[in-house]
Amino acid sequence: MKIIFALTLLVLLTNTSFAQHHHHDDDTTKTKKDTMDMKMPNETPENMSDSNKHDHSKMNMDGEMNMSDSTMNSFMNSSENPSMNNHDMHLHGNMDDMAMSHSYSLSLPMNRNGSGTGWLPDASPMYGYMVHSNNWMLMFHGGVFLRYTSTNINNEGKGGASMFDAPNWFMGMAQRKIGADGLIKFGLMMSLDRLTERGDGYPLLFQSGETWQGNPLVNRQHPHDLFSELSIAYTQRLSKDVDVTGYFGYPGEPALGPVAFMHRVSAGNNPDAPLSHHWQDATHITFGVGTFGVRYNIFKIEGSIFNGKEPDENRYNFDKGEFNSYSYRVSVNPDRNFALQFSQGFIKAPEALEPEVDVTRTTASVTHSYNFTKTSNLNTTIAWGMNDKKSGEGDNHKEHSLLLESNYEINKANLYGRYEFVEKDAEELALSGFEHGRKFSINAFTLGTNYKIGNAVGADVSLGLQGSLYFIPSDLETYYGKNPVSAQIYLKLSPMLMK
């Protein structure tokens, strides 16, 4: 009954959020008389330069377009420029409809928004819904996978499991200008995972991290908390090239690691969390975060204090807030196609079953985005993460991870893949009979595809399938068999591409 109730609630939430945008579109249609036809140059998606596709980056919160007033006037007066006679563009009479900026800068495009205060490339496609209310800009995003998943299907009795489930998340944000150069932003992220995934989460071979009923979660991905982010941030623009930002979240995300996996376009069609999640971006739900950041041109440096503990087993509550850990991150976007970051966190006792173990987490990543046309794009992330575990007894060891993932969207179809290398010790895999700290190298390959089969109240509905193949040391074959294989089939509900 819980699963049925949760799925019903998911559909209602999805339809409510998407219907808001759908209604907004209807209003736009009704007010078509308030629009003006503008003749534009002969520039189709096929011959457009990459810099002009997904052109939200051309606009900011000031309602300004990257063209001079004289250029705008010449566009508006087509009779004075007969060469502009091939394409029509409709602009709403209210220029506030163009008020689209980054959540933490009036000088950056909204496409750069990632998770927390992290950056994506400016060329990143956007999937979501935008609503304007007076001086506020509201954005909604999310995703639901209704699926059947089965792990280790070729090695019966070797840790495999099967399940009908529905990984999901929803987020909303509201932002507005304060004066001429101030920007305030509120963020909310929620998940009904606890209802759709049960307390021990969903099957995912070789996954580890967090607990259920006092035992470590192994071969399962933990559910996310009902409230995954409640945050507020204020940014002051000092000049076009300089911003200062203060961010507080309870829960929230510190300046550590790449953009969290569910917010990366390169990972957006894969229902599974990465096996390296707790080596790279696991702090995306942290109960108590304070971040201060300074941007100069293409660079940003941030520092955070936060609660190092992973969320507890009660996914409905707010964990006790502490500030016992800290991190820093340097981000660079050298051009509109790349986003790079390096970060390091000093995390106090993240795992409940190992209160004496602190972790120094170091990460580096490169994310690339390129748009071939308005409905065709390629997004790729390469990320490295290392956990340096240190116990009070002076024992320490390092574990590395490497992730390469990519998503190719072409019209209604998506092709995606992920490769991971991760080192996990015997304790993380709950294996006995090995010396303390024994590490195992795990290689995982995942390929998947989906195709948009319809639309439901403004949401894309895609049918997809994916498979994973694992290469493991011979010592693990006793427990998992040889070259485990996992597979799943799913329906994905997600916002449409903003064009």
RAPERA-V209581 format. One record per backbone hydrogen bond with DSSP energy under -0.5 kcal/mol. NH is the residue of the N-H (numbers start at 1). CO is the residue of the C=O. If there is no record, write none. Layout:
nh=NH co=CO
nh=NH co=CO
This chain:
nh=5 co=1
nh=6 co=2
nh=7 co=3
nh=8 co=4
nh=9 co=5
nh=10 co=6
nh=11 co=7
nh=12 co=8
nh=13 co=9
nh=14 co=10
nh=15 co=11
nh=16 co=12
nh=17 co=13
nh=18 co=14
nh=19 co=15
nh=20 co=16
nh=21 co=17
nh=22 co=18
nh=23 co=19
nh=24 co=20
nh=25 co=21
nh=26 co=22
nh=27 co=23
nh=28 co=24
nh=29 co=25
nh=30 co=26
nh=31 co=27
nh=32 co=29
nh=34 co=31
nh=35 co=32
nh=36 co=91
nh=38 co=89
nh=39 co=75
nh=40 co=87
nh=43 co=41
nh=47 co=44
nh=48 co=44
nh=52 co=49
nh=53 co=50
nh=56 co=54
nh=57 co=54
nh=58 co=55
nh=59 co=56
nh=60 co=64
nh=63 co=60
nh=66 co=58
nh=67 co=65
nh=72 co=68
nh=73 co=69
nh=74 co=70
nh=75 co=71
nh=76 co=72
nh=77 co=73
nh=78 co=76
nh=80 co=77
nh=81 co=78
nh=84 co=81
nh=85 co=83
nh=86 co=40
nh=87 co=40
nh=89 co=38
nh=91 co=36
nh=91 co=89
nh=93 co=34
nh=95 co=93
nh=97 co=94
nh=98 co=95
nh=99 co=96
nh=100 co=60
nh=100 co=98
nh=102 co=105
nh=102 co=108
nh=105 co=102
nh=108 co=105
nh=112 co=109
nh=113 co=110
nh=114 co=118
nh=118 co=115
nh=120 co=112
nh=123 co=336
nh=124 co=121
nh=126 co=498
nh=128 co=496
nh=129 co=140
nh=131 co=138
nh=133 co=136
nh=136 co=133
nh=137 co=175
nh=138 co=131
nh=139 co=173
nh=140 co=129
nh=141 co=171
nh=143 co=169
nh=144 co=493
nh=145 co=167
nh=146 co=144
nh=146 co=491
nh=147 co=145
nh=147 co=165
nh=148 co=489
nh=149 co=163
nh=150 co=487
nh=151 co=161
nh=153 co=485
nh=155 co=152
nh=158 co=155
nh=163 co=149
nh=165 co=147
nh=165 co=163
nh=169 co=143
nh=170 co=190
nh=171 co=141
nh=172 co=188
nh=173 co=139
nh=174 co=186
nh=175 co=137
nh=176 co=184
nh=178 co=182
nh=179 co=177
nh=182 co=178
nh=183 co=235
nh=184 co=176
nh=185 co=233
nh=186 co=174
nh=187 co=231
nh=188 co=172
nh=189 co=229
nh=190 co=170
nh=191 co=226
nh=195 co=192
nh=196 co=192
nh=197 co=193
nh=201 co=198
nh=202 co=221
nh=204 co=219
nh=207 co=204
nh=209 co=217
nh=212 co=215
nh=215 co=212
nh=217 co=210
nh=218 co=216
nh=219 co=207
nh=220 co=207
nh=221 co=202
nh=222 co=220
nh=226 co=315
nh=228 co=189
nh=228 co=226
nh=229 co=189
nh=230 co=251
nh=231 co=187
nh=232 co=248
nh=233 co=185
nh=234 co=246
nh=235 co=183
nh=236 co=244
nh=237 co=181
nh=237 co=235
nh=238 co=236
nh=238 co=242
nh=239 co=242
nh=242 co=239
nh=243 co=295
nh=244 co=236
nh=245 co=293
nh=246 co=234
nh=247 co=291
nh=248 co=232
nh=249 co=289
nh=250 co=230
nh=250 co=251
nh=251 co=286
nh=252 co=249
nh=252 co=286
nh=254 co=283
nh=256 co=254
nh=263 co=260
nh=264 co=261
nh=267 co=264
nh=268 co=264
nh=268 co=265
nh=270 co=267
nh=271 co=269
nh=277 co=274
nh=279 co=276
nh=280 co=276
nh=280 co=277
nh=281 co=277
nh=282 co=277
nh=284 co=281
nh=285 co=282
nh=286 co=252
nh=288 co=249
nh=288 co=286
nh=289 co=249
nh=290 co=305
nh=291 co=247
nh=292 co=303
nh=293 co=245
nh=294 co=301
nh=295 co=243
nh=296 co=299
nh=297 co=241
nh=299 co=296
nh=300 co=331
nh=301 co=294
nh=302 co=329
nh=303 co=292
nh=304 co=327
nh=305 co=290
nh=306 co=325
nh=307 co=288
nh=308 co=306
nh=310 co=350
nh=315 co=313
nh=317 co=314
nh=319 co=317
nh=322 co=287
nh=324 co=306
nh=325 co=306
nh=326 co=346
nh=327 co=304
nh=328 co=344
nh=329 co=302
nh=330 co=342
nh=331 co=300
nh=332 co=340
nh=333 co=298
nh=334 co=332
nh=338 co=335
nh=339 co=367
nh=340 co=332
nh=341 co=365
nh=342 co=330
nh=343 co=363
nh=344 co=328
nh=345 co=361
nh=346 co=326
nh=347 co=345
nh=347 co=359
nh=349 co=347
nh=354 co=351
nh=357 co=354
nh=358 co=356
nh=358 co=390
nh=359 co=347
nh=360 co=388
nh=361 co=345
nh=361 co=359
nh=362 co=360
nh=362 co=386
nh=363 co=343
nh=364 co=384
nh=365 co=341
nh=366 co=382
nh=367 co=339
nh=368 co=380
nh=369 co=337
nh=370 co=378
nh=372 co=370
nh=372 co=376
nh=373 co=376
nh=376 co=373
nh=377 co=409
nh=378 co=370
nh=379 co=407
nh=380 co=368
nh=381 co=405
nh=382 co=366
nh=383 co=403
nh=384 co=364
nh=385 co=401
nh=386 co=362
nh=387 co=399
nh=388 co=360
nh=388 co=386
nh=389 co=387
nh=389 co=397
nh=390 co=358
nh=391 co=395
nh=392 co=356
nh=394 co=391
nh=397 co=389
nh=399 co=387
nh=401 co=385
nh=402 co=421
nh=403 co=383
nh=404 co=419
nh=405 co=381
nh=406 co=417
nh=407 co=379
nh=408 co=415
nh=409 co=377
nh=409 co=407
nh=410 co=408
nh=410 co=413
nh=411 co=375
nh=413 co=410
nh=414 co=450
nh=415 co=408
nh=416 co=448
nh=417 co=406
nh=418 co=446
nh=419 co=404
nh=420 co=444
nh=421 co=402
nh=422 co=442
nh=423 co=400
nh=424 co=422
nh=424 co=440
nh=426 co=438
nh=429 co=425
nh=430 co=427
nh=431 co=426
nh=438 co=435
nh=440 co=424
nh=442 co=422
nh=442 co=440
nh=443 co=471
nh=444 co=420
nh=445 co=469
nh=446 co=418
nh=447 co=467
nh=448 co=416
nh=449 co=465
nh=450 co=414
nh=451 co=463
nh=452 co=412
nh=453 co=461
nh=454 co=461
nh=456 co=459
nh=459 co=456
nh=460 co=494
nh=461 co=454
nh=462 co=460
nh=462 co=492
nh=463 co=451
nh=464 co=490
nh=465 co=449
nh=466 co=488
nh=467 co=447
nh=468 co=486
nh=469 co=445
nh=470 co=484
nh=471 co=443
nh=476 co=473
nh=477 co=473
nh=477 co=474
nh=479 co=476
nh=480 co=476
nh=481 co=477
nh=486 co=468
nh=487 co=150
nh=488 co=466
nh=489 co=148
nh=490 co=464
nh=491 co=146
nh=492 co=462
nh=493 co=144
nh=494 co=460
nh=495 co=142
nh=496 co=458
nh=498 co=126
nh=499 co=497
